[in-house]
Amino acid sequence: MPILTSALANLLIILLIGVVAGLFFNRYWLARIGGSSRSDLTSALVGIAGAFIGFHVSVIIGLLPSPLMHYLLAIVGAVLVLWLWRGK
């Protein structure tokens, strides 16, 4: 069962990273540069997608076995996807 709990914990942390990054992006960063017509839900979903991409890229390239590196790359992935998604 430790693998199941570890996988569930990873899933929940990645979801949390994506939602926080998406909400921060929509409410603070886009508001600072001139407003946004996007909803919080859409930004959160795009942030989650970016967090999943970043996490799995870090697993594929085989970063340190510590989950901290995977979570840091999940944050980078979420921010990068949100930045590319902004469309400006």
N, CA, C and O atoms as CSV, one atom per row, in Angstrom:
chain,resi,resn,atom,element,x,y,z
A,1,MET,N,N,0.781,-1.218,0.000
A,1,MET,CA,C,0.000,0.000,0.000
A,1,MET,C,C,0.821,1.280,0.000
A,1,MET,O,O,0.262,2.325,-0.334
A,2,PRO,N,N,2.099,1.280,0.348
A,2,PRO,CA,C,2.836,2.550,0.331
A,2,PRO,C,C,2.899,3.174,-1.057
A,2,PRO,O,O,2.915,4.398,-1.184
A,3,ILE,N,N,2.934,2.341,-2.105
A,3,ILE,CA,C,2.984,2.889,-3.460
A,3,ILE,C,C,1.684,3.629,-3.768
A,3,ILE,O,O,1.706,4.696,-4.383
A,4,LEU,N,N,0.564,3.073,-3.348
A,4,LEU,CA,C,-0.719,3.711,-3.588
A,4,LEU,C,C,-0.817,5.048,-2.855
A,4,LEU,O,O,-1.278,6.035,-3.427
A,5,THR,N,N,-0.395,5.083,-1.616
A,5,THR,CA,C,-0.466,6.343,-0.870
A,5,THR,C,C,0.518,7.366,-1.423
A,5,THR,O,O,0.227,8.562,-1.431
A,6,SER,N,N,1.672,6.912,-1.881
A,6,SER,CA,C,2.640,7.821,-2.481
A,6,SER,C,C,2.104,8.395,-3.792
A,6,SER,O,O,2.257,9.586,-4.064
A,7,ALA,N,N,1.479,7.549,-4.594
A,7,ALA,CA,C,0.911,8.015,-5.858
A,7,ALA,C,C,-0.241,8.987,-5.608
A,7,ALA,O,O,-0.374,9.988,-6.312
A,8,LEU,N,N,-1.066,8.697,-4.616
A,8,LEU,CA,C,-2.172,9.591,-4.295
A,8,LEU,C,C,-1.649,10.925,-3.773
A,8,LEU,O,O,-2.182,11.978,-4.121
A,9,ALA,N,N,-0.620,10.889,-2.949
A,9,ALA,CA,C,-0.029,12.125,-2.442
A,9,ALA,C,C,0.566,12.951,-3.587
A,9,ALA,O,O,0.399,14.170,-3.626
A,10,ASN,N,N,1.258,12.288,-4.516
A,10,ASN,CA,C,1.807,13.002,-5.683
A,10,ASN,C,C,0.700,13.651,-6.498
A,10,ASN,O,O,0.828,14.800,-6.920
A,11,LEU,N,N,-0.386,12.919,-6.721
A,11,LEU,CA,C,-1.509,13.453,-7.484
A,11,LEU,C,C,-2.090,14.688,-6.812
A,11,LEU,O,O,-2.328,15.700,-7.471
A,12,LEU,N,N,-2.319,14.613,-5.518
A,12,LEU,CA,C,-2.906,15.742,-4.806
A,12,LEU,C,C,-1.979,16.948,-4.782
A,12,LEU,O,O,-2.438,18.084,-4.903
A,13,ILE,N,N,-0.678,16.715,-4.627
A,13,ILE,CA,C,0.273,17.826,-4.618
A,13,ILE,C,C,0.360,18.475,-5.991
A,13,ILE,O,O,0.438,19.699,-6.089
A,14,ILE,N,N,0.349,17.684,-7.044
A,14,ILE,CA,C,0.399,18.234,-8.399
A,14,ILE,C,C,-0.873,19.036,-8.694
A,14,ILE,O,O,-0.808,20.105,-9.301
A,15,LEU,N,N,-2.020,18.520,-8.265
A,15,LEU,CA,C,-3.262,19.269,-8.449
A,15,LEU,C,C,-3.217,20.597,-7.704
A,15,LEU,O,O,-3.637,21.626,-8.233
A,16,LEU,N,N,-2.713,20.572,-6.491
A,16,LEU,CA,C,-2.609,21.792,-5.695
A,16,LEU,C,C,-1.655,22.801,-6.340
A,16,LEU,O,O,-1.952,23.995,-6.396
A,17,ILE,N,N,-0.524,22.325,-6.820
A,17,ILE,CA,C,0.432,23.212,-7.500
A,17,ILE,C,C,-0.216,23.858,-8.721
A,17,ILE,O,O,-0.076,25.063,-8.929
A,18,GLY,N,N,-0.917,23.075,-9.524
A,18,GLY,CA,C,-1.547,23.603,-10.730
A,18,GLY,C,C,-2.643,24.606,-10.439
A,18,GLY,O,O,-2.738,25.632,-11.112
A,19,VAL,N,N,-3.473,24.323,-9.445
A,19,VAL,CA,C,-4.566,25.233,-9.102
A,19,VAL,C,C,-4.015,26.553,-8.558
A,19,VAL,O,O,-4.464,27.629,-8.951
A,20,VAL,N,N,-3.044,26.461,-7.657
A,20,VAL,CA,C,-2.463,27.684,-7.083
A,20,VAL,C,C,-1.778,28.514,-8.167
A,20,VAL,O,O,-1.935,29.735,-8.203
A,21,ALA,N,N,-1.025,27.866,-9.044
A,21,ALA,CA,C,-0.354,28.599,-10.124
A,21,ALA,C,C,-1.377,29.244,-11.062
A,21,ALA,O,O,-1.197,30.390,-11.473
A,22,GLY,N,N,-2.440,28.524,-11.403
A,22,GLY,CA,C,-3.457,29.069,-12.294
A,22,GLY,C,C,-4.204,30.246,-11.693
A,22,GLY,O,O,-4.446,31.245,-12.369
A,23,LEU,N,N,-4.569,30.128,-10.422
A,23,LEU,CA,C,-5.275,31.225,-9.771
A,23,LEU,C,C,-4.376,32.438,-9.595
A,23,LEU,O,O,-4.812,33.570,-9.803
A,24,PHE,N,N,-3.131,32.211,-9.216
A,24,PHE,CA,C,-2.187,33.330,-9.094
A,24,PHE,C,C,-2.003,34.017,-10.433
A,24,PHE,O,O,-1.996,35.246,-10.516
A,25,PHE,N,N,-1.854,33.218,-11.485
A,25,PHE,CA,C,-1.668,33.758,-12.829
A,25,PHE,C,C,-2.858,34.607,-13.247
A,25,PHE,O,O,-2.679,35.708,-13.770
A,26,ASN,N,N,-4.067,34.114,-13.025
A,26,ASN,CA,C,-5.256,34.816,-13.492
A,26,ASN,C,C,-5.585,36.038,-12.648
A,26,ASN,O,O,-5.949,37.085,-13.184
A,27,ARG,N,N,-5.461,35.913,-11.352
A,27,ARG,CA,C,-5.902,37.006,-10.478
A,27,ARG,C,C,-4.871,38.107,-10.296
A,27,ARG,O,O,-5.233,39.276,-10.167
A,28,TYR,N,N,-3.602,37.753,-10.283
A,28,TYR,CA,C,-2.593,38.753,-9.964
A,28,TYR,C,C,-1.739,39.149,-11.158
A,28,TYR,O,O,-1.535,40.336,-11.412
A,29,TRP,N,N,-1.236,38.157,-11.893
A,29,TRP,CA,C,-0.321,38.488,-12.966
A,29,TRP,C,C,-1.045,39.106,-14.154
A,29,TRP,O,O,-0.609,40.135,-14.670
A,30,LEU,N,N,-2.145,38.496,-14.600
A,30,LEU,CA,C,-2.882,39.060,-15.735
A,30,LEU,C,C,-3.574,40.364,-15.363
A,30,LEU,O,O,-3.693,41.257,-16.202
A,31,ALA,N,N,-4.029,40.490,-14.131
A,31,ALA,CA,C,-4.656,41.739,-13.702
A,31,ALA,C,C,-3.642,42.874,-13.699
A,31,ALA,O,O,-3.985,44.026,-13.967
A,32,ARG,N,N,-2.406,42.546,-13.397
A,32,ARG,CA,C,-1.357,43.568,-13.348
A,32,ARG,C,C,-1.004,44.080,-14.740
A,32,ARG,O,O,-0.631,45.243,-14.892
A,33,ILE,N,N,-1.117,43.223,-15.761
A,33,ILE,CA,C,-0.717,43.651,-17.103
A,33,ILE,C,C,-1.897,44.079,-17.960
A,33,ILE,O,O,-1.733,44.280,-19.163
A,34,GLY,N,N,-3.073,44.223,-17.380
A,34,GLY,CA,C,-4.154,44.796,-18.170
A,34,GLY,C,C,-5.430,43.995,-18.231
A,34,GLY,O,O,-6.193,44.151,-19.184
A,35,GLY,N,N,-5.691,43.162,-17.282
A,35,GLY,CA,C,-6.970,42.477,-17.234
A,35,GLY,C,C,-6.983,41.161,-17.980
A,35,GLY,O,O,-6.070,40.823,-18.734
A,36,SER,N,N,-8.045,40.446,-17.740
A,36,SER,CA,C,-8.170,39.118,-18.321
A,36,SER,C,C,-9.636,38.809,-18.558
A,36,SER,O,O,-10.495,39.175,-17.755
A,37,SER,N,N,-9.913,38.143,-19.646
A,37,SER,CA,C,-11.274,37.690,-19.901
A,37,SER,C,C,-11.411,36.196,-19.592
A,37,SER,O,O,-12.456,35.595,-19.844
A,38,ARG,N,N,-10.363,35.615,-19.053
A,38,ARG,CA,C,-10.384,34.193,-18.746
A,38,ARG,C,C,-10.944,33.960,-17.349
A,38,ARG,O,O,-10.823,34.811,-16.468
A,39,SER,N,N,-11.551,32.809,-17.161
A,39,SER,CA,C,-12.098,32.502,-15.843
A,39,SER,C,C,-11.039,31.837,-14.977
A,39,SER,O,O,-10.024,31.343,-15.468
A,40,ASP,N,N,-11.302,31.838,-13.674
A,40,ASP,CA,C,-10.394,31.182,-12.738
A,40,ASP,C,C,-10.319,29.685,-13.004
A,40,ASP,O,O,-9.250,29.084,-12.893
A,41,LEU,N,N,-11.455,29.080,-13.355
A,41,LEU,CA,C,-11.480,27.638,-13.598
A,41,LEU,C,C,-10.593,27.264,-14.784
A,41,LEU,O,O,-9.850,26.285,-14.718
A,42,THR,N,N,-10.666,28.027,-15.854
A,42,THR,CA,C,-9.851,27.740,-17.023
A,42,THR,C,C,-8.368,27.883,-16.714
A,42,THR,O,O,-7.561,27.046,-17.118
A,43,SER,N,N,-8.012,28.933,-16.005
A,43,SER,CA,C,-6.610,29.125,-15.636
A,43,SER,C,C,-6.124,28.016,-14.709
A,43,SER,O,O,-4.990,27.555,-14.836
A,44,ALA,N,N,-6.970,27.586,-13.782
A,44,ALA,CA,C,-6.595,26.497,-12.882
A,44,ALA,C,C,-6.386,25.197,-13.651
A,44,ALA,O,O,-5.451,24.450,-13.362
A,45,LEU,N,N,-7.242,24.923,-14.618
A,45,LEU,CA,C,-7.093,23.688,-15.409
A,45,LEU,C,C,-5.829,23.720,-16.268
A,45,LEU,O,O,-5.150,22.703,-16.409
A,46,VAL,N,N,-5.516,24.868,-16.833
A,46,VAL,CA,C,-4.283,24.993,-17.616
A,46,VAL,C,C,-3.072,24.852,-16.696
A,46,VAL,O,O,-2.075,24.239,-17.078
A,47,GLY,N,N,-3.147,25.407,-15.496
A,47,GLY,CA,C,-2.071,25.244,-14.516
A,47,GLY,C,C,-1.875,23.793,-14.120
A,47,GLY,O,O,-0.742,23.337,-13.968
A,48,ILE,N,N,-2.973,23.064,-13.953
A,48,ILE,CA,C,-2.877,21.639,-13.626
A,48,ILE,C,C,-2.215,20.875,-14.771
A,48,ILE,O,O,-1.380,20.001,-14.537
A,49,ALA,N,N,-2.584,21.202,-15.996
A,49,ALA,CA,C,-1.971,20.534,-17.146
A,49,ALA,C,C,-0.469,20.794,-17.190
A,49,ALA,O,O,0.319,19.882,-17.438
A,50,GLY,N,N,-0.085,22.031,-16.950
A,50,GLY,CA,C,1.343,22.359,-16.929
A,50,GLY,C,C,2.084,21.670,-15.803
A,50,GLY,O,O,3.224,21.242,-15.983
A,51,ALA,N,N,1.453,21.555,-14.641
A,51,ALA,CA,C,2.084,20.872,-13.514
A,51,ALA,C,C,2.286,19.394,-13.822
A,51,ALA,O,O,3.328,18.829,-13.489
A,52,PHE,N,N,1.306,18.769,-14.451
A,52,PHE,CA,C,1.462,17.371,-14.844
A,52,PHE,C,C,2.582,17.210,-15.869
A,52,PHE,O,O,3.373,16.270,-15.785
A,53,ILE,N,N,2.649,18.115,-16.825
A,53,ILE,CA,C,3.711,18.043,-17.834
A,53,ILE,C,C,5.079,18.177,-17.179
A,53,ILE,O,O,5.979,17.380,-17.445
A,54,GLY,N,N,5.236,19.170,-16.334
A,54,GLY,CA,C,6.520,19.377,-15.658
A,54,GLY,C,C,6.913,18.207,-14.773
A,54,GLY,O,O,8.073,17.795,-14.766
A,55,PHE,N,N,5.963,17.672,-14.032
A,55,PHE,CA,C,6.251,16.538,-13.143
A,55,PHE,C,C,6.698,15.327,-13.946
A,55,PHE,O,O,7.693,14.687,-13.604
A,56,HIS,N,N,5.981,15.011,-14.998
A,56,HIS,CA,C,6.314,13.815,-15.766
A,56,HIS,C,C,7.583,13.989,-16.596
A,56,HIS,O,O,8.298,13.015,-16.830
A,57,VAL,N,N,7.872,15.195,-17.040
A,57,VAL,CA,C,9.150,15.427,-17.719
A,57,VAL,C,C,10.302,15.184,-16.751
A,57,VAL,O,O,11.319,14.603,-17.129
A,58,SER,N,N,10.147,15.627,-15.503
A,58,SER,CA,C,11.216,15.398,-14.519
A,58,SER,C,C,11.385,13.919,-14.213
A,58,SER,O,O,12.500,13.463,-13.962
A,59,VAL,N,N,10.299,13.169,-14.229
A,59,VAL,CA,C,10.401,11.720,-14.008
A,59,VAL,C,C,11.085,11.056,-15.205
A,59,VAL,O,O,11.912,10.161,-15.031
A,60,ILE,N,N,10.743,11.492,-16.411
A,60,ILE,CA,C,11.317,10.884,-17.611
A,60,ILE,C,C,12.819,11.146,-17.715
A,60,ILE,O,O,13.586,10.247,-18.060
A,61,ILE,N,N,13.241,12.386,-17.416
A,61,ILE,CA,C,14.674,12.661,-17.537
A,61,ILE,C,C,15.456,12.151,-16.332
A,61,ILE,O,O,16.686,12.208,-16.327
A,62,GLY,N,N,14.774,11.665,-15.333
A,62,GLY,CA,C,15.430,11.002,-14.210
A,62,GLY,C,C,16.166,11.925,-13.272
A,62,GLY,O,O,17.333,11.696,-12.957
A,63,LEU,N,N,15.496,12.967,-12.823
A,63,LEU,CA,C,16.115,13.850,-11.847
A,63,LEU,C,C,16.304,13.099,-10.529
A,63,LEU,O,O,15.968,11.920,-10.420
A,64,LEU,N,N,16.827,13.775,-9.568
A,64,LEU,CA,C,17.115,13.150,-8.284
A,64,LEU,C,C,15.913,12.352,-7.779
A,64,LEU,O,O,14.768,12.691,-8.078
A,65,PRO,N,N,16.173,11.306,-7.024
A,65,PRO,CA,C,15.054,10.497,-6.541
A,65,PRO,C,C,14.181,11.223,-5.513
A,65,PRO,O,O,13.125,10.720,-5.130
A,66,SER,N,N,14.611,12.375,-5.079
A,66,SER,CA,C,13.820,13.150,-4.134
A,66,SER,C,C,12.595,13.734,-4.835
A,66,SER,O,O,12.724,14.279,-5.932
A,67,PRO,N,N,11.429,13.636,-4.238
A,67,PRO,CA,C,10.237,14.211,-4.878
A,67,PRO,C,C,10.279,15.730,-4.958
A,67,PRO,O,O,9.533,16.326,-5.735
A,68,LEU,N,N,11.130,16.359,-4.175
A,68,LEU,CA,C,11.201,17.816,-4.191
A,68,LEU,C,C,11.568,18.336,-5.581
A,68,LEU,O,O,10.993,19.324,-6.037
A,69,MET,N,N,12.501,17.695,-6.252
A,69,MET,CA,C,12.882,18.121,-7.602
A,69,MET,C,C,11.717,17.957,-8.579
A,69,MET,O,O,11.534,18.782,-9.475
A,70,HIS,N,N,10.938,16.900,-8.407
A,70,HIS,CA,C,9.779,16.690,-9.275
A,70,HIS,C,C,8.740,17.786,-9.053
A,70,HIS,O,O,8.123,18.266,-10.004
A,71,TYR,N,N,8.551,18.176,-7.804
A,71,TYR,CA,C,7.575,19.229,-7.507
A,71,TYR,C,C,8.064,20.584,-8.009
A,71,TYR,O,O,7.266,21.391,-8.484
A,72,LEU,N,N,9.353,20.838,-7.909
A,72,LEU,CA,C,9.887,22.105,-8.429
A,72,LEU,C,C,9.715,22.193,-9.942
A,72,LEU,O,O,9.368,23.247,-10.474
A,73,LEU,N,N,9.957,21.084,-10.627
A,73,LEU,CA,C,9.750,21.100,-12.073
A,73,LEU,C,C,8.261,21.147,-12.414
A,73,LEU,O,O,7.901,21.637,-13.484
A,74,ALA,N,N,7.400,20.658,-11.548
A,74,ALA,CA,C,5.954,20.804,-11.754
A,74,ALA,C,C,5.563,22.276,-11.677
A,74,ALA,O,O,4.730,22.740,-12.456
A,75,ILE,N,N,6.158,23.006,-10.745
A,75,ILE,CA,C,5.896,24.448,-10.646
A,75,ILE,C,C,6.386,25.161,-11.902
A,75,ILE,O,O,5.683,26.002,-12.462
A,76,VAL,N,N,7.595,24.820,-12.339
A,76,VAL,CA,C,8.146,25.423,-13.556
A,76,VAL,C,C,7.275,25.095,-14.760
A,76,VAL,O,O,7.028,25.961,-15.599
A,77,GLY,N,N,6.809,23.858,-14.854
A,77,GLY,CA,C,5.942,23.464,-15.963
A,77,GLY,C,C,4.629,24.210,-15.957
A,77,GLY,O,O,4.153,24.630,-17.011
A,78,ALA,N,N,4.027,24.384,-14.780
A,78,ALA,CA,C,2.762,25.115,-14.689
A,78,ALA,C,C,2.943,26.567,-15.104
A,78,ALA,O,O,2.133,27.105,-15.859
A,79,VAL,N,N,3.997,27.199,-14.615
A,79,VAL,CA,C,4.244,28.600,-14.956
A,79,VAL,C,C,4.546,28.746,-16.445
A,79,VAL,O,O,4.066,29.680,-17.087
A,80,LEU,N,N,5.325,27.842,-16.989
A,80,LEU,CA,C,5.670,27.913,-18.404
A,80,LEU,C,C,4.446,27.732,-19.295
A,80,LEU,O,O,4.265,28.483,-20.254
A,81,VAL,N,N,3.613,26.756,-18.993
A,81,VAL,CA,C,2.414,26.531,-19.811
A,81,VAL,C,C,1.452,27.711,-19.686
A,81,VAL,O,O,0.857,28.132,-20.678
A,82,LEU,N,N,1.295,28.244,-18.475
A,82,LEU,CA,C,0.427,29.416,-18.309
A,82,LEU,C,C,0.978,30.621,-19.061
A,82,LEU,O,O,0.217,31.379,-19.663
A,83,TRP,N,N,2.281,30.797,-19.030
A,83,TRP,CA,C,2.887,31.922,-19.738
A,83,TRP,C,C,2.712,31.773,-21.252
A,83,TRP,O,O,2.416,32.751,-21.938
A,84,LEU,N,N,2.893,30.565,-21.771
A,84,LEU,CA,C,2.703,30.333,-23.208
A,84,LEU,C,C,1.235,30.446,-23.606
A,84,LEU,O,O,0.914,30.817,-24.735
A,85,TRP,N,N,0.355,30.124,-22.673
A,85,TRP,CA,C,-1.094,30.139,-22.948
A,85,TRP,C,C,-1.668,31.547,-22.949
A,85,TRP,O,O,-2.761,31.763,-23.473
A,86,ARG,N,N,-0.961,32.501,-22.380
A,86,ARG,CA,C,-1.514,33.846,-22.233
A,86,ARG,C,C,-1.869,34.484,-23.562
A,86,ARG,O,O,-2.735,35.358,-23.600
A,87,GLY,N,N,-1.231,34.079,-24.659
A,87,GLY,CA,C,-1.648,34.498,-25.989
A,87,GLY,C,C,-1.298,35.916,-26.396
A,87,GLY,O,O,-1.929,36.478,-27.291
A,88,LYS,N,N,-0.311,36.493,-25.757
A,88,LYS,CA,C,0.062,37.854,-26.149
A,88,LYS,C,C,1.497,37.894,-26.592
A,88,LYS,O,O,2.000,38.955,-26.962
